[in-house]
Amino acid sequence: MARTSTILVALSASVVLVGCNNIPDYRQGGFSNPFVNPFATDRPAPLEPSAPLVPEASAAEAACLEAGRAAGFDVQGVVGTQEVLGTGGLPQSRDVMLRIDRGGQSVEVRCSYAYVDGSAQIMTL
C-alpha cells in the first residue's frame, strides 16, 4: 500500500510540473512565448514603422510654392494646408493655401497637390 501511494504521489507531482510548462513569463511586463528563452540576447530588432501612404505636407507645400512661382506670382509663403479625402475616406490630394503679393495687395490662392502624380496646380486667384 505504501508503494502504491508513493507511485501515486510521484505521478501527481510530475503531472503538476509538466502542466507548469505553459505558464506565460510575466517578468518582462507582458505575455511571452513560453518556448523562447527570456534571457537570450539575440532577439530580432523591432520592425521599422512602414512608410506613410501619403507624402508629407512639406512635399505638397514645396510643390505648390514652386507652382506659384512658375505661374509668375510673388509668393510670400504658405498660409495653411488641408487633406482632401476621396471615395472611401482615402486621401487623394492636399489643398495648400498660398499668400501672394499682387499689385501691392496680399491675396490668398489655393493650390491643389495630387498624390497620384505629384502635380501641383494653382486653383484660384
MIGUDREN-616342 format. One record per residue (C-alpha): y, z, x; residue in three letters. Coordinates in nm, 3 decimals, padded with zeros to 5 digits, m for minus. Layout:
{site {Y Z X} 'Ala'}
...
***
This chain:
{site {00.000 00.000 00.000} 'Met'}
{site {00.238 00.079 00.286} 'Ala'}
{site {00.167 m00.256 00.444} 'Arg'}
{site {00.248 m00.442 00.121} 'Thr'}
{site {00.578 m00.262 00.080} 'Ser'}
{site {00.671 m00.333 00.444} 'Thr'}
{site {00.599 m00.702 00.396} 'Ile'}
{site {00.795 m00.700 00.070} 'Leu'}
{site {01.097 m00.534 00.240} 'Val'}
{site {01.082 m00.782 00.530} 'Ala'}
{site {01.067 m01.081 00.293} 'Leu'}
{site {01.352 m00.943 00.082} 'Ser'}
{site {01.568 m00.888 00.390} 'Ala'}
{site {01.503 m01.242 00.516} 'Ser'}
{site {01.591 m01.390 00.176} 'Val'}
{site {01.918 m01.196 00.170} 'Val'}
{site {02.008 m01.304 00.524} 'Leu'}
{site {01.928 m01.669 00.453} 'Val'}
{site {02.145 m01.651 00.142} 'Gly'}
{site {02.442 m01.539 00.355} 'Cys'}
{site {02.440 m01.870 00.542} 'Asn'}
{site {02.657 m02.044 00.279} 'Asn'}
{site {02.934 m01.783 00.264} 'Ile'}
{site {03.269 m01.951 00.348} 'Pro'}
{site {03.464 m01.835 00.652} 'Asp'}
{site {03.792 m01.684 00.527} 'Tyr'}
{site {03.913 m01.567 00.868} 'Arg'}
{site {04.147 m01.863 00.911} 'Gln'}
{site {04.309 m01.833 00.568} 'Gly'}
{site {04.115 m02.089 00.372} 'Gly'}
{site {03.784 m02.243 00.289} 'Phe'}
{site {03.589 m02.360 00.590} 'Ser'}
{site {03.283 m02.571 00.626} 'Asn'}
{site {03.001 m02.324 00.700} 'Pro'}
{site {02.840 m02.579 00.932} 'Phe'}
{site {03.144 m02.608 01.161} 'Val'}
{site {03.195 m02.364 01.444} 'Asn'}
{site {03.527 m02.186 01.370} 'Pro'}
{site {03.575 m02.119 01.740} 'Phe'}
{site {03.538 m02.479 01.853} 'Ala'}
{site {03.835 m02.619 02.045} 'Thr'}
{site {03.757 m02.987 01.996} 'Asp'}
{site {03.897 m03.015 01.643} 'Arg'}
{site {04.040 m03.351 01.542} 'Pro'}
{site {04.415 m03.385 01.533} 'Ala'}
{site {04.574 m03.365 01.187} 'Pro'}
{site {04.632 m03.700 01.019} 'Leu'}
{site {04.971 m03.860 01.055} 'Glu'}
{site {05.163 m03.899 00.729} 'Pro'}
{site {05.134 m04.253 00.602} 'Ser'}
{site {05.427 m04.487 00.630} 'Ala'}
{site {05.661 m04.484 00.333} 'Pro'}
{site {05.609 m04.759 00.077} 'Leu'}
{site {05.979 m04.843 00.063} 'Val'}
{site {06.221 m04.885 00.353} 'Pro'}
{site {06.467 m04.608 00.432} 'Glu'}
{site {06.810 m04.612 00.276} 'Ala'}
{site {06.962 m04.683 00.616} 'Ser'}
{site {06.789 m05.023 00.629} 'Ala'}
{site {06.937 m05.115 00.290} 'Ala'}
{site {07.278 m04.981 00.391} 'Glu'}
{site {07.279 m05.175 00.718} 'Ala'}
{site {07.175 m05.498 00.546} 'Ala'}
{site {07.442 m05.458 00.278} 'Cys'}
{site {07.713 m05.377 00.532} 'Leu'}
{site {07.620 m05.697 00.716} 'Glu'}
{site {07.614 m05.898 00.391} 'Ala'}
{site {07.962 m05.772 00.303} 'Gly'}
{site {08.098 m05.866 00.644} 'Arg'}
{site {07.924 m06.206 00.628} 'Ala'}
{site {08.097 m06.267 00.293} 'Ala'}
{site {08.433 m06.215 00.464} 'Gly'}
{site {08.514 m05.870 00.329} 'Phe'}
{site {08.679 m05.593 00.529} 'Asp'}
{site {08.402 m05.338 00.473} 'Val'}
{site {08.516 m04.977 00.510} 'Gln'}
{site {08.177 m04.811 00.455} 'Gly'}
{site {07.905 m04.705 00.215} 'Val'}
{site {08.005 m04.503 m00.092} 'Val'}
{site {07.652 m04.434 m00.220} 'Gly'}
{site {07.305 m04.571 m00.282} 'Thr'}
{site {07.063 m04.562 m00.572} 'Gln'}
{site {06.697 m04.662 m00.607} 'Glu'}
{site {06.626 m04.932 m00.869} 'Val'}
{site {06.286 m04.893 m01.032} 'Leu'}
{site {06.090 m05.186 m01.170} 'Gly'}
{site {05.793 m05.203 m01.402} 'Thr'}
{site {05.559 m04.910 m01.376} 'Gly'}
{site {05.825 m04.694 m01.214} 'Gly'}
{site {05.779 m04.854 m00.872} 'Leu'}
{site {06.089 m04.905 m00.655} 'Pro'}
{site {06.185 m05.270 m00.629} 'Gln'}
{site {06.534 m05.260 m00.480} 'Ser'}
{site {06.822 m05.036 m00.381} 'Arg'}
{site {07.180 m05.068 m00.501} 'Asp'}
{site {07.433 m04.989 m00.231} 'Val'}
{site {07.796 m04.932 m00.325} 'Met'}
{site {08.034 m05.054 m00.055} 'Leu'}
{site {08.402 m04.974 m00.017} 'Arg'}
{site {08.602 m05.279 00.091} 'Ile'}
{site {08.969 m05.339 00.157} 'Asp'}
{site {09.101 m05.628 m00.049} 'Arg'}
{site {09.468 m05.713 m00.027} 'Gly'}
{site {09.563 m05.359 00.072} 'Gly'}
{site {09.359 m05.204 m00.210} 'Gln'}
{site {09.035 m05.013 m00.174} 'Ser'}
{site {08.770 m05.164 m00.403} 'Val'}
{site {08.404 m05.074 m00.453} 'Glu'}
{site {08.145 m05.352 m00.476} 'Val'}
{site {07.775 m05.338 m00.547} 'Arg'}
{site {07.517 m05.486 m00.315} 'Cys'}
{site {07.151 m05.525 m00.410} 'Ser'}
{site {06.889 m05.488 m00.135} 'Tyr'}
{site {06.548 m05.633 m00.236} 'Ala'}
{site {06.248 m05.459 m00.080} 'Tyr'}
{site {06.024 m05.765 m00.118} 'Val'}
{site {06.206 m05.984 00.131} 'Asp'}
{site {06.469 m05.750 00.280} 'Gly'}
{site {06.757 m05.958 00.149} 'Ser'}
{site {07.097 m05.813 00.063} 'Ala'}
{site {07.326 m05.977 m00.193} 'Gln'}
{site {07.679 m05.880 m00.297} 'Ile'}
{site {07.670 m05.849 m00.677} 'Met'}
{site {08.021 m05.763 m00.799} 'Thr'}
{site {08.382 m05.794 m00.689} 'Leu'}
***
